Every structure is written in C-alpha cells, then in structure tokens.
C-alpha cells in the first residue's frame, strides 16, 4: 500500500523535507537558473546561490551537471561576489556565451541594494569549474530612458552576436533591450527589442520584464519567455510568439500571440538552452520559495523538472521533457474515490474525466485542483501537467499531502523512488 513519509522525512509546517528528485543544492539558497548549456555530453545548469544560508543574500553562482537530466552531480561553487568588484553585492542572473573559442558567461553585477547593474563577463576553464575575475563589458543606457536592466541572454542574428536584457523604463513600463556584443568585451546598446505597446503584452501588468529568453529559428519565427515583476513583486511567466525583424540595423521582436506559460504561483525565471541534437529547447525554471531570513541551516529553492519549449497556434507551450517519465518508480496502484495518503514523492495520473484535489495537513490551506494528466509531488512541490493546457507549479504546505479522488473517479499512483541530487 502507499505510505506517508518515512520518519527521517518528517518535517515542520514551515520547513518541509527538501525535494528529493528536483535539482537543488545540498544547503543554502537557490533561485534563477543561469548559464545553461550542453557541453561534452552533459547538461550544465548554474544557478543563483547562497551556499551559506537559505536566504536571498550574498549571491554566488552554484553549478550542477547531468548526462540525462535526471541524476545530477554537484560541482564546486562556480564563483562568488568579488569584494570591491562590479558584483560585490551579488553575481546576478545571466547566460552562457555561445560561439567563443573558450567558455564564458555574462551576467548582471550589482554593487549595492539599489539593483542598478553592469554587464559582467567571466572566462571559464574547459571543465567549467574555474572562472576568471569579473570584467565589465556593458553599462545601463540611462540616457535612453532605462531605469534598471538585468539578466543578459545571447543569440545570433544577421551574422552578428547580440544580447537581450530585461528592463524597467523610467516611465514605469517594461521592456527588453538589445545590445550589439559582436565584440564580446565591448557591448553597445542598440535599441529596444520589445516593449509593452501591444495589448497582448499588457497582462500580466509589469514594470520590469526579467530574464528574457529567445528561441529564434532560421526563418525569423521566434518565441520569448519573460518573467513579470510589478512593484518588486514576482509574478507570472509570459510567453510570446512572433517574429524577429530588422529595425534599422538591429533586431526587434514583433509579437503575434502571448500567454502565461505556467498557471501556478511558484514558477519563475525559466532559462532555455539549445539542444545539440536538434530537439526542442530545454527549459528549466525556479520553483519559488521564500527566503528564510535569520536562519543558517537547511535549503530553500529548487529547479522545476525539465521541460521543452514549443509553439502551437501562436501559443508558447512548456511541455514535460520525455526524460521525466524515466524517474524510478515503485509499484503502481489504482485508487478509487476518497482521501488517500501520499508518499513524499509520487506520480499521480487521474483517469480521464476524474476530478481530484491535493490537500495539505492544514485544512485552512486551499487545495490544489487536479485534472486529466500527470502530476508530480516532491515533498511540498507540486508540478501538474494537465492534458491540453498549461502546466502549473505550486508549493503546498504543510506536508504530508493527501489525494482526494472524486466520487466515481479513479487515479493511479506510484511512489517516486529516485533521488536525483
């Protein structure tokens, strides 16, 4: 029979057991994925990381890699803020730089709590484990009406190297900026790549678009991911389909459709990486968790399960990567109507037409509704992939969780026995 968590997995309401099959550090803080790249047969994922406490302070870059996106190997911390340097207050989000003779990453460096940043580059060794001191390669074009910018993402267009940066303008509107970075050590502001003038981009409301991501095809068709922030509150992730066109010598994105790509409240800052096999781009996002101010032990934050980006009818979709089906499972059981305990790791699939809910140990907490499709439960992390609609990512506490199957319905449940970190 299915059981609840084992004694060593018991947790308090405020601090559930850490996820077992979602990528996370052994301790400390994790937020945005950074620098994702496939190199020498392995996927590398860097991430925003405080290795000392589970708090969003003192941001380093953590590093993990995997051959199959299921089992992850932790590498040493890639680099830390540089005292007196351009990232002394934090090495914020950024991307791997493709197409160079040696590895490099570009990211936002900040020197105080004001969040104004420069674009910083570091050179890496072939194994991606050691990195140079930071080099400032670009600055905020304040004279162009830009208040803040951050989170570089690099791409090629028209035979040149370009970079996107998420931005908030002085008129409190969001934008994506484009820089010419053909000279990787001298980034030059070229203009606005995307603004919020199209009505389809005005909801969810934003005053900054963070972590812009671009998947650009050879024919100019493209898809973007934008993480929405408004008045310093993190919101949804917006997907936009469209085309990249020539705007007087620099690229500009013209949207033809837009949609929220995850319907939960805990998915943010996804990053994409091209797959050398030609498969759809890999996407991983941060499963949000609150900073544990004043604490020194434990872990906060994890990555989502891997997803793949595709576009259908001008809608950007993030579908579960097929490798997720390879997570190790125990025997599958069929459950009828009623309330059922769940192990701390579970795969749930409702029979077509069955309604279901996940509930926490606190009846005051709103349940998570389930529909046709597959749901993965990993401690308090719930990732649902319903058939025919966007996924949802949530955290539900306190654990352990229970499954309610509606009258006349049924569900199959299997314990996830994989421990991928």
Secondary structure, DSSP 4 states (H G I P E B T S, - for coil): ------GGG---SSSPPPPSSS---SSEEEEEEEEEEEETTEEEEEEEEESSSSSS-S-EEEEEEESSSSS-EEPPP-B---TTSTTTTEEEEEEE-TTSSS-EEEEEEESSTT--EEEEEEEB-TTS--B---EEEEE--GGGTEEEEEEEEEEEETTEEEEEEEEEETTS-EEEEEEE-SSTTS-EEEEEEEES-SGGGSSS--SEEEEEEEEE-TTSEEEEEEEEEETTEEEEEEEEEEEEEESSSSEEEEEEEEEESB-SSSEEEEEEE--TTSPSPEEEEEE-----TT--SSEE-EEPPPEEEEEETTEEEEEEPGGGGGS-EEEEEEE-SEEEE--SEEEEEEPTT--EEEE-S-TTSPPEEE-SEEEEEETTEEEEEETTS-BEEEE--SSSPEEEE-TT--EEEEEE-----
